[in-house]
Amino acid sequence: PPVIHALAQLIGYIKTGVFGDAHAVQEYHLKTDDEVVRALTASLRERINTYYTLPMLVESYTLSKFHYKKDRHYNDLSAYFGIDFNASIEKKLNSRSRKEKMDFQHHYVHLFNYMCNVLFNDLHYDRISDPHPKLGEPITENIHFYLTKHFPPAHHGRLAADKVFRHQSILDLLVDLVEVLYFDKQPGYLAQGT
């Protein structure tokens, strides 16, 4: 049937990036409608779970920001997650901090500003601006917690020498902050009771 043929081509495209893949069409030619729909659903789920991730959002934003061009991938991911790093969420974060009765050292806006003004730059320029964080401006207690968590003193040698490890550590820190700031995940320092 033409519909199954079209869906088989779509599945092939999702899996291989090639539209009209004869192997994909042949593979689904004798399948039932339900089997083809399940295969399509599974292919779409796999594609979304592979390409629509927070690390991909962060990486695509960094690429977009520092190469001064509109990045379609960032726009797609931004729409998918409902996150635009170019938009300020300071009012929302200040309101959340007040609602949770946080002291000044733990206000979410500090994490947001540090993420936007320091960490995206660090990811792009392959550096760690504060490898040995000390409390005080601009390092508040919440920023200190996350820097120490992701750049522990025991890893400083490897962070300095291993570019891939350094990049992944910065990326992990950014993803951690995105989850806290945009998805209301409880900050690690609150979960630990500090």
C-alpha positions, 0 to 999 in steps of 0.5 A: 500500500502507498501509505506503508511505502511512504512510512517505510521511506520516512523510517529509512530517512529517520534511521539513515538520513537517506530518503527513499532507502530501498532497503528500508522500504523492502524491510517494511513492505510485508509488515502490518500497519501496526508494526510499521506504526510501532517501528515509526514511533520507535525510530522517532523516539530514538531520534528525539532521544539522540538529537534532542538533549540538553547537552546538544542544546548547550553546544548548539547555543554556544556555536550560535552565540560565538559564530554570530549566526542563526543556528537552525539546530539551536532554534529547533532545540530551543523550541523543543525544550522551551528554553532560549538562552538569549532571553533573561529569566531573572525576574522568574528566578528572583521570584522563585528565590523569594518563594523558597526563602533563600538567602542572598548567597543562594539566589538562583539569579547568581547561577543564571548570571554566572552561566550566561556571563562565564560558563558559555564563554568557558565552553567556547574558549576551552578554559575554566575561569575559576578553577580554584573558586573562593567565596566572594564576588562573583562566587556566591555559595551556590556557584562555589558548590557547583564549581567544586562539584564539577571541578574538584581539586582532585581533578585539577591536573586532568582538567588542565591537561585533558581538553576532552575531559575539560570540555565534558566537565564544563558541559556537565556543569552547564547542563546541571545549571540548566536543569536547576534554572529552567526545570526547577530541579532542586539544587544539589546544595539544598539536597545535601542540606548545606 
